[in-house]
Amino acid sequence: MTMRTKSALVVTIGLLLLFAVLFSFDYTDRYVSDRFFKALKEAPAGTGRTYSLDAFMEYYDWDSVCVVLPGGEHDFSTLFGRDYEPAPRKEGGWSLVFLKEGAVNAEIVVDPAVLEPSADRTDGCLDRWAAIFSLRPDEQGKLHMTFAGH
């Protein structure tokens, strides 16, 4: 094997590993999740104040958000057109799935001990401009995210 062939082989293997890592690992979920929970921690609850979800997180790279409740089934796809596998959740956990151009851009898995969806909320998606919500505690003091729409 010549030196040129060895170099080409090393570069090819390196590129394949790089694409494999990029394909399987996405920092966006962690970035969006961290921003959401940081904003949630700083937000005053129960004041009757409403928030725009994108401004609340200061994250604007999405077109719509879907609330996926426990047992909810959706047919999401990735940027590459593959079926999207939702992140594992705790019992009773739910998630906010952010879509950009019809593909999953990020997912926030929410522990029900931290925040629960509105009791009357069903699975569904909202456009970015309609993702308006409030944070309200219930009788037991558990915090609920209630979407008001537009």
DOPALUM-224207 format. One line per field, with one value per atom (N, C-alpha, C): residue number from 1; residue in one letter; atom name; x, y, z. Coordinates in nm, 3 decimals, padded with zeros to 5 digits. Example, Ala and Ser with C-alpha at 12.3 -4.5 7.8 and 13.67 -1.06 7.14 Angstrom:
<atoms>
n 1, 1, 1, 2, 2, 2
res a, a, a, s, s, s
atom N, CA, C, N, CA, C
c1 01.319, 01.230, 01.320, 01.285, 01.367, 01.290
c2 -00.569, -00.450, -00.330, -00.225, -00.106, 00.003
c3 00.780, 00.780, 00.780, 00.708, 00.714, 00.787
</atoms>
This chain:
<atoms>
n 1, 1, 1, 2, 2, 2, 3, 3, 3, 4, 4, 4, 5, 5, 5, 6, 6, 6, 7, 7, 7, 8, 8, 8, 9, 9, 9, 10, 10, 10, 11, 11, 11, 12, 12, 12, 13, 13, 13, 14, 14, 14, 15, 15, 15, 16, 16, 16, 17, 17, 17, 18, 18, 18, 19, 19, 19, 20, 20, 20, 21, 21, 21, 22, 22, 22, 23, 23, 23, 24, 24, 24, 25, 25, 25, 26, 26, 26, 27, 27, 27, 28, 28, 28, 29, 29, 29, 30, 30, 30, 31, 31, 31, 32, 32, 32, 33, 33, 33, 34, 34, 34, 35, 35, 35, 36, 36, 36, 37, 37, 37, 38, 38, 38, 39, 39, 39, 40, 40, 40, 41, 41, 41, 42, 42, 42, 43, 43, 43, 44, 44, 44, 45, 45, 45, 46, 46, 46, 47, 47, 47, 48, 48, 48, 49, 49, 49, 50, 50, 50, 51, 51, 51, 52, 52, 52, 53, 53, 53, 54, 54, 54, 55, 55, 55, 56, 56, 56, 57, 57, 57, 58, 58, 58, 59, 59, 59, 60, 60, 60, 61, 61, 61, 62, 62, 62, 63, 63, 63, 64, 64, 64, 65, 65, 65, 66, 66, 66, 67, 67, 67, 68, 68, 68, 69, 69, 69, 70, 70, 70, 71, 71, 71, 72, 72, 72, 73, 73, 73, 74, 74, 74, 75, 75, 75, 76, 76, 76, 77, 77, 77, 78, 78, 78, 79, 79, 79, 80, 80, 80, 81, 81, 81, 82, 82, 82, 83, 83, 83, 84, 84, 84, 85, 85, 85, 86, 86, 86, 87, 87, 87, 88, 88, 88, 89, 89, 89, 90, 90, 90, 91, 91, 91, 92, 92, 92, 93, 93, 93, 94, 94, 94, 95, 95, 95, 96, 96, 96, 97, 97, 97, 98, 98, 98, 99, 99, 99, 100, 100, 100, 101, 101, 101, 102, 102, 102, 103, 103, 103, 104, 104, 104, 105, 105, 105, 106, 106, 106, 107, 107, 107, 108, 108, 108, 109, 109, 109, 110, 110, 110, 111, 111, 111, 112, 112, 112, 113, 113, 113, 114, 114, 114, 115, 115, 115, 116, 116, 116, 117, 117, 117, 118, 118, 118, 119, 119, 119, 120, 120, 120, 121, 121, 121, 122, 122, 122, 123, 123, 123, 124, 124, 124, 125, 125, 125, 126, 126, 126, 127, 127, 127, 128, 128, 128, 129, 129, 129, 130, 130, 130, 131, 131, 131, 132, 132, 132, 133, 133, 133, 134, 134, 134, 135, 135, 135, 136, 136, 136, 137, 137, 137, 138, 138, 138, 139, 139, 139, 140, 140, 140, 141, 141, 141, 142, 142, 142, 143, 143, 143, 144, 144, 144, 145, 145, 145, 146, 146, 146, 147, 147, 147, 148, 148, 148, 149, 149, 149, 150, 150, 150
res m, m, m, t, t, t, m, m, m, r, r, r, t, t, t, k, k, k, s, s, s, a, a, a, l, l, l, v, v, v, v, v, v, t, t, t, i, i, i, g, g, g, l, l, l, l, l, l, l, l, l, l, l, l, f, f, f, a, a, a, v, v, v, l, l, l, f, f, f, s, s, s, f, f, f, d, d, d, y, y, y, t, t, t, d, d, d, r, r, r, y, y, y, v, v, v, s, s, s, d, d, d, r, r, r, f, f, f, f, f, f, k, k, k, a, a, a, l, l, l, k, k, k, e, e, e, a, a, a, p, p, p, a, a, a, g, g, g, t, t, t, g, g, g, r, r, r, t, t, t, y, y, y, s, s, s, l, l, l, d, d, d, a, a, a, f, f, f, m, m, m, e, e, e, y, y, y, y, y, y, d, d, d, w, w, w, d, d, d, s, s, s, v, v, v, c, c, c, v, v, v, v, v, v, l, l, l, p, p, p, g, g, g, g, g, g, e, e, e, h, h, h, d, d, d, f, f, f, s, s, s, t, t, t, l, l, l, f, f, f, g, g, g, r, r, r, d, d, d, y, y, y, e, e, e, p, p, p, a, a, a, p, p, p, r, r, r, k, k, k, e, e, e, g, g, g, g, g, g, w, w, w, s, s, s, l, l, l, v, v, v, f, f, f, l, l, l, k, k, k, e, e, e, g, g, g, a, a, a, v, v, v, n, n, n, a, a, a, e, e, e, i, i, i, v, v, v, v, v, v, d, d, d, p, p, p, a, a, a, v, v, v, l, l, l, e, e, e, p, p, p, s, s, s, a, a, a, d, d, d, r, r, r, t, t, t, d, d, d, g, g, g, c, c, c, l, l, l, d, d, d, r, r, r, w, w, w, a, a, a, a, a, a, i, i, i, f, f, f, s, s, s, l, l, l, r, r, r, p, p, p, d, d, d, e, e, e, q, q, q, g, g, g, k, k, k, l, l, l, h, h, h, m, m, m, t, t, t, f, f, f, a, a, a, g, g, g, h, h, h
atom N, CA, C, N, CA, C, N, CA, C, N, CA, C, N, CA, C, N, CA, C, N, CA, C, N, CA, C, N, CA, C, N, CA, C, N, CA, C, N, CA, C, N, CA, C, N, CA, C, N, CA, C, N, CA, C, N, CA, C, N, CA, C, N, CA, C, N, CA, C, N, CA, C, N, CA, C, N, CA, C, N, CA, C, N, CA, C, N, CA, C, N, CA, C, N, CA, C, N, CA, C, N, CA, C, N, CA, C, N, CA, C, N, CA, C, N, CA, C, N, CA, C, N, CA, C, N, CA, C, N, CA, C, N, CA, C, N, CA, C, N, CA, C, N, CA, C, N, CA, C, N, CA, C, N, CA, C, N, CA, C, N, CA, C, N, CA, C, N, CA, C, N, CA, C, N, CA, C, N, CA, C, N, CA, C, N, CA, C, N, CA, C, N, CA, C, N, CA, C, N, CA, C, N, CA, C, N, CA, C, N, CA, C, N, CA, C, N, CA, C, N, CA, C, N, CA, C, N, CA, C, N, CA, C, N, CA, C, N, CA, C, N, CA, C, N, CA, C, N, CA, C, N, CA, C, N, CA, C, N, CA, C, N, CA, C, N, CA, C, N, CA, C, N, CA, C, N, CA, C, N, CA, C, N, CA, C, N, CA, C, N, CA, C, N, CA, C, N, CA, C, N, CA, C, N, CA, C, N, CA, C, N, CA, C, N, CA, C, N, CA, C, N, CA, C, N, CA, C, N, CA, C, N, CA, C, N, CA, C, N, CA, C, N, CA, C, N, CA, C, N, CA, C, N, CA, C, N, CA, C, N, CA, C, N, CA, C, N, CA, C, N, CA, C, N, CA, C, N, CA, C, N, CA, C, N, CA, C, N, CA, C, N, CA, C, N, CA, C, N, CA, C, N, CA, C, N, CA, C, N, CA, C, N, CA, C, N, CA, C, N, CA, C, N, CA, C, N, CA, C, N, CA, C, N, CA, C, N, CA, C, N, CA, C, N, CA, C, N, CA, C, N, CA, C, N, CA, C, N, CA, C, N, CA, C, N, CA, C, N, CA, C, N, CA, C, N, CA, C, N, CA, C, N, CA, C, N, CA, C, N, CA, C, N, CA, C, N, CA, C, N, CA, C, N, CA, C, N, CA, C, N, CA, C, N, CA, C, N, CA, C, N, CA, C
c1 00.085, 00.000, 00.091, 00.060, 00.141, 00.099, 00.182, 00.155, 00.028, 00.007, -00.111, -00.238, -00.234, -00.349, -00.379, -00.276, -00.294, -00.355, -00.308, -00.363, -00.509, -00.542, -00.680, -00.769, -00.718, -00.794, -00.818, -00.718, -00.732, -00.833, -00.825, -00.919, -01.061, -01.079, -01.211, -01.270, -01.192, -01.240, -01.273, -01.190, -01.216, -01.345, -01.369, -01.493, -01.615, -01.603, -01.714, -01.748, -01.647, -01.670, -01.734, -01.687, -01.743, -01.891, -01.926, -02.066, -02.150, -02.095, -02.168, -02.199, -02.103, -02.124, -02.226, -02.213, -02.308, -02.448, -02.458, -02.587, -02.657, -02.581, -02.642, -02.648, -02.568, -02.561, -02.604, -02.696, -02.742, -02.747, -02.669, -02.665, -02.787, -02.867, -02.979, -03.078, -03.109, -03.203, -03.156, -03.031, -02.975, -02.977, -02.940, -02.936, -03.076, -03.175, -03.312, -03.368, -03.343, -03.391, -03.332, -03.203, -03.139, -03.198, -03.223, -03.280, -03.422, -03.501, -03.638, -03.643, -03.566, -03.571, -03.510, -03.412, -03.356, -03.463, -03.534, -03.640, -03.754, -03.786, -03.892, -03.858, -03.734, -03.689, -03.698, -03.674, -03.673, -03.810, -03.905, -04.036, -04.126, -04.195, -04.291, -04.417, -04.459, -04.577, -04.700, -04.815, -04.940, -04.971, -04.901, -04.926, -05.028, -05.075, -05.167, -05.096, -04.965, -04.885, -04.880, -04.887, -04.872, -04.737, -04.688, -04.557, -04.568, -04.487, -04.466, -04.354, -04.374, -04.276, -04.140, -04.136, -04.006, -03.932, -04.004, -03.940, -03.904, -03.986, -03.961, -03.825, -03.796, -03.670, -03.559, -03.595, -03.502, -03.441, -03.530, -03.491, -03.595, -03.551, -03.644, -03.634, -03.554, -03.531, -03.629, -03.758, -03.861, -03.987, -04.070, -04.194, -04.318, -04.316, -04.429, -04.379, -04.464, -04.431, -04.548, -04.517, -04.619, -04.607, -04.721, -04.727, -04.755, -04.663, -04.680, -04.699, -04.823, -04.859, -04.827, -04.826, -04.799, -04.894, -04.840, -04.920, -04.952, -04.915, -04.942, -04.853, -04.909, -04.834, -04.834, -04.717, -04.703, -04.609, -04.626, -04.538, -04.444, -04.346, -04.247, -04.134, -04.066, -03.949, -03.832, -03.713, -03.592, -03.561, -03.459, -03.415, -03.377, -03.332, -03.290, -03.404, -03.527, -03.644, -03.668, -03.587, -03.607, -03.715, -03.775, -03.873, -03.804, -03.869, -03.811, -03.844, -03.743, -03.760, -03.762, -03.874, -03.879, -03.782, -03.740, -03.649, -03.722, -03.651, -03.716, -03.767, -03.881, -03.942, -03.970, -03.978, -04.020, -04.169, -04.217, -04.360, -04.438, -04.534, -04.614, -04.547, -04.426, -04.354, -04.415, -04.393, -04.446, -04.336, -04.361, -04.255, -04.310, -04.223, -04.248, -04.154, -04.211, -04.131, -04.137, -04.022, -04.012, -03.985, -04.065, -04.052, -04.005, -03.921, -03.873, -03.887, -03.968, -03.994, -04.042, -04.126, -04.186, -04.101, -03.978, -03.890, -03.859, -03.832, -03.801, -03.670, -03.676, -03.559, -03.502, -03.591, -03.548, -03.665, -03.633, -03.734, -03.695, -03.792, -03.772, -03.856, -03.792, -03.863, -03.887, -04.014, -04.052, -04.095, -04.032, -04.066, -04.192, -04.296, -04.419, -04.400, -04.293, -04.266, -04.224, -04.173, -04.128, -04.239, -04.306, -04.409, -04.505, -04.634, -04.734, -04.805, -04.855, -04.933, -05.070, -05.142, -05.276, -05.362, -05.450, -05.534, -05.626, -05.664, -05.754, -05.681, -05.550, -05.470, -05.466, -05.482, -05.465, -05.342, -05.296, -05.184, -05.222, -05.128, -05.154, -05.037, -05.041, -04.931, -04.981, -04.894, -04.924, -04.816, -04.858, -04.760, -04.682, -04.564, -04.479, -04.549, -04.619, -04.685, -04.803, -04.854, -04.969, -04.930, -04.802, -04.755, -04.745, -04.861, -04.873, -04.921, -04.856, -04.892, -04.879, -04.935, -04.917, -04.875, -04.817, -04.775, -04.865, -04.939, -05.034, -05.018, -05.009, -05.006, -05.147, -05.160, -05.290, -05.307, -05.411, -05.440, -05.327, -05.254, -05.143, -05.012, -05.013, -04.893, -04.809, -04.859, -04.786, -04.807, -04.700, -04.702, -04.754, -04.846, -04.903, -04.874, -04.844, -04.823, -04.954, -05.023, -05.152, -05.138, -05.160, -05.151, -05.279, -05.261, -05.375, -05.404, -05.312, -05.330, -05.295, -05.362, -05.332, -05.445
c2 -00.117, 00.000, 00.124, 00.215, 00.336, 00.436, 00.533, 00.638, 00.715, 00.739, 00.812, 00.732, 00.602, 00.516, 00.514, 00.505, 00.506, 00.639, 00.747, 00.879, 00.890, 00.843, 00.847, 00.761, 00.646, 00.557, 00.621, 00.684, 00.752, 00.866, 00.945, 01.057, 01.005, 00.899, 00.841, 00.789, 00.717, 00.665, 00.781, 00.882, 00.999, 01.069, 01.086, 01.150, 01.064, 00.934, 00.845, 00.853, 00.856, 00.870, 01.005, 01.109, 01.242, 01.247, 01.193, 01.192, 01.103, 00.993, 00.906, 00.979, 01.053, 01.130, 01.240, 01.313, 01.420, 01.366, 01.250, 01.190, 01.141, 01.090, 01.031, 01.126, 01.228, 01.318, 01.458, 01.514, 01.649, 01.728, 01.833, 01.913, 02.002, 02.016, 02.110, 02.077, 01.948, 01.911, 01.962, 01.941, 01.983, 02.136, 02.204, 02.350, 02.407, 02.357, 02.407, 02.371, 02.250, 02.207, 02.292, 02.317, 02.400, 02.541, 02.598, 02.733, 02.734, 02.631, 02.623, 02.613, 02.521, 02.502, 02.618, 02.685, 02.805, 02.915, 02.934, 03.035, 02.998, 02.869, 02.822, 02.850, 02.831, 02.855, 03.003, 03.090, 03.234, 03.300, 03.229, 03.289, 03.289, 03.399, 03.401, 03.325, 03.231, 03.151, 03.208, 03.187, 03.224, 03.372, 03.449, 03.593, 03.631, 03.532, 03.561, 03.608, 03.609, 03.655, 03.547, 03.589, 03.495, 03.516, 03.409, 03.411, 03.357, 03.411, 03.353, 03.252, 03.129, 03.023, 03.056, 03.113, 03.144, 03.254, 03.357, 03.465, 03.417, 03.329, 03.274, 03.204, 03.126, 03.051, 03.126, 03.232, 03.304, 03.208, 03.127, 03.032, 03.043, 03.076, 03.112, 03.023, 02.918, 02.838, 02.721, 02.752, 02.650, 02.712, 02.628, 02.674, 02.640, 02.524, 02.483, 02.395, 02.381, 02.297, 02.203, 02.078, 01.979, 01.935, 01.931, 01.880, 01.731, 01.649, 01.503, 01.453, 01.414, 01.366, 01.218, 01.165, 01.022, 00.938, 00.843, 00.756, 00.817, 00.942, 01.008, 00.954, 00.937, 00.886, 00.990, 01.015, 01.107, 01.047, 01.086, 01.040, 01.153, 01.178, 01.281, 01.220, 01.306, 01.261, 01.354, 01.305, 01.384, 01.464, 01.548, 01.625, 01.536, 01.414, 01.321, 01.234, 01.259, 01.185, 01.054, 01.022, 00.899, 00.920, 00.809, 00.818, 00.867, 00.959, 01.015, 00.925, 00.891, 00.813, 00.911, 00.920, 01.015, 00.976, 01.076, 01.054, 00.978, 00.897, 00.825, 00.922, 00.887, 00.972, 00.892, 00.964, 00.902, 00.872, 00.791, 00.761, 00.891, 00.913, 01.036, 01.155, 01.136, 01.246, 01.282, 01.401, 01.451, 01.531, 01.576, 01.649, 01.757, 01.851, 01.953, 01.921, 01.898, 01.864, 01.982, 02.038, 02.155, 02.110, 02.163, 02.127, 02.246, 02.218, 02.320, 02.258, 02.322, 02.273, 02.128, 02.093, 01.961, 01.854, 01.884, 01.785, 01.825, 01.726, 01.753, 01.829, 01.940, 02.024, 02.004, 01.984, 01.963, 01.904, 01.840, 01.785, 01.816, 01.864, 01.887, 01.784, 01.699, 01.601, 01.666, 01.666, 01.736, 01.634, 01.643, 01.558, 01.616, 01.534, 01.588, 01.642, 01.605, 01.661, 01.807, 01.848, 01.985, 02.070, 02.017, 02.093, 01.995, 02.021, 01.937, 02.016, 01.945, 02.017, 02.051, 02.136, 02.171, 02.045, 02.035, 01.917, 01.896, 02.003, 01.990, 01.983, 01.974, 01.974, 01.835, 01.829, 01.705, 01.719, 01.606, 01.612, 01.706, 01.784, 01.873, 01.964, 02.031, 02.119, 02.263, 02.356, 02.498, 02.564, 02.657, 02.736, 02.822, 02.863, 02.941, 03.066, 03.136, 03.261, 03.235, 03.110, 03.079, 03.008, 02.985, 02.913, 03.010, 03.049, 03.142, 03.060, 03.076, 02.995, 03.076, 03.018, 03.075, 02.961, 02.998, 02.902, 02.922, 02.818, 02.830, 02.712, 02.741, 02.632, 02.579, 02.449, 02.394, 02.397, 02.330, 02.334, 02.274, 02.177, 02.114, 02.188, 02.295, 02.372, 02.325, 02.223, 02.175, 02.274, 02.300, 02.398, 02.335, 02.405, 02.358, 02.460, 02.410, 02.493, 02.491, 02.603, 02.612, 02.695, 02.630, 02.702, 02.781, 02.907, 02.996, 03.011, 02.968, 02.988, 03.130, 03.182, 03.318, 03.413
c3 00.000, 00.000, 00.000, -00.087, -00.096, 00.011, 00.031, 00.130, 00.092, -00.035, -00.081, -00.051, -00.070, -00.042, 00.108, 00.189, 00.334, 00.380, 00.325, 00.361, 00.321, 00.202, 00.155, 00.244, 00.285, 00.372, 00.509, 00.565, 00.694, 00.684, 00.579, 00.560, 00.543, 00.466, 00.443, 00.574, 00.651, 00.779, 00.874, 00.876, 00.960, 00.922, 00.793, 00.748, 00.780, 00.764, 00.798, 00.946, 01.030, 01.174, 01.207, 01.143, 01.166, 01.128, 01.011, 00.969, 01.060, 01.108, 01.200, 01.330, 01.381, 01.504, 01.480, 01.372, 01.342, 01.319, 01.259, 01.229, 01.355, 01.451, 01.570, 01.689, 01.692, 01.807, 01.765, 01.841, 01.811, 01.942, 01.949, 02.071, 02.085, 01.980, 01.981, 02.092, 02.113, 02.219, 02.354, 02.385, 02.513, 02.525, 02.419, 02.416, 02.442, 02.369, 02.382, 02.520, 02.564, 02.695, 02.808, 02.801, 02.902, 02.905, 02.788, 02.781, 02.839, 02.806, 02.854, 03.007, 03.064, 03.209, 03.285, 03.228, 03.290, 03.294, 03.183, 03.178, 03.272, 03.280, 03.368, 03.515, 03.550, 03.688, 03.725, 03.627, 03.653, 03.637, 03.577, 03.548, 03.672, 03.696, 03.807, 03.767, 03.849, 03.819, 03.888, 03.827, 03.890, 03.890, 03.812, 03.810, 03.703, 03.628, 03.518, 03.394, 03.399, 03.285, 03.178, 03.053, 02.942, 02.877, 02.815, 02.752, 02.610, 02.523, 02.391, 02.408, 02.364, 02.389, 02.330, 02.210, 02.150, 02.226, 02.268, 02.344, 02.485, 02.542, 02.675, 02.680, 02.577, 02.572, 02.500, 02.431, 02.344, 02.242, 02.183, 02.080, 01.969, 01.849, 01.742, 01.618, 01.621, 01.501, 01.491, 01.488, 01.474, 01.414, 01.353, 01.289, 01.372, 01.437, 01.520, 01.633, 01.735, 01.850, 01.874, 01.905, 01.933, 02.078, 02.146, 02.283, 02.271, 02.319, 02.313, 02.455, 02.484, 02.617, 02.631, 02.754, 02.772, 02.688, 02.616, 02.530, 02.395, 02.374, 02.246, 02.136, 02.019, 01.904, 01.794, 01.739, 01.627, 01.525, 01.402, 01.295, 01.256, 01.339, 01.310, 01.227, 01.154, 01.079, 01.108, 01.079, 01.100, 00.975, 00.983, 00.867, 00.750, 00.780, 00.677, 00.626, 00.675, 00.629, 00.702, 00.800, 00.876, 00.980, 01.027, 01.135, 01.261, 01.331, 01.453, 01.571, 01.647, 01.770, 01.887, 01.959, 02.071, 02.182, 02.256, 02.369, 02.479, 02.555, 02.666, 02.771, 02.829, 02.931, 03.057, 03.168, 03.293, 03.285, 03.376, 03.384, 03.399, 03.312, 03.316, 03.251, 03.200, 03.136, 03.001, 02.960, 02.833, 02.765, 02.645, 02.575, 02.483, 02.455, 02.354, 02.239, 02.121, 02.003, 01.908, 01.877, 01.790, 01.647, 01.554, 01.413, 01.331, 01.236, 01.141, 01.002, 00.918, 00.783, 00.783, 00.881, 00.889, 00.954, 00.989, 01.051, 01.195, 01.278, 01.418, 01.428, 01.498, 01.519, 01.660, 01.757, 01.896, 01.974, 02.085, 02.174, 02.318, 02.394, 02.537, 02.612, 02.687, 02.770, 02.905, 02.947, 03.070, 03.176, 03.291, 03.405, 03.469, 03.491, 03.550, 03.692, 03.759, 03.892, 03.883, 03.767, 03.746, 03.687, 03.585, 03.514, 03.449, 03.464, 03.400, 03.292, 03.190, 03.089, 03.148, 03.082, 03.125, 03.130, 03.227, 03.242, 03.122, 03.054, 02.940, 02.806, 02.809, 02.685, 02.624, 02.495, 02.421, 02.333, 02.279, 02.186, 02.073, 02.029, 01.918, 01.895, 01.781, 01.742, 01.729, 01.760, 01.748, 01.662, 01.578, 01.505, 01.603, 01.563, 01.654, 01.704, 01.616, 01.655, 01.748, 01.754, 01.838, 01.968, 01.989, 02.109, 02.226, 02.277, 02.390, 02.510, 02.623, 02.739, 02.868, 02.974, 03.107, 03.201, 03.312, 03.414, 03.535, 03.569, 03.680, 03.776, 03.905, 04.003, 04.029, 04.055, 04.092, 04.244, 04.295, 04.439, 04.523, 04.466, 04.538, 04.518, 04.441, 04.417, 04.299, 04.227, 04.109, 03.995, 03.925, 03.816, 03.687, 03.619, 03.493, 03.383, 03.266, 03.147, 03.069, 03.066, 03.000, 02.873, 02.759, 02.632, 02.609, 02.577, 02.554, 02.406, 02.321, 02.177, 02.141, 02.042, 01.996, 02.028
</atoms>
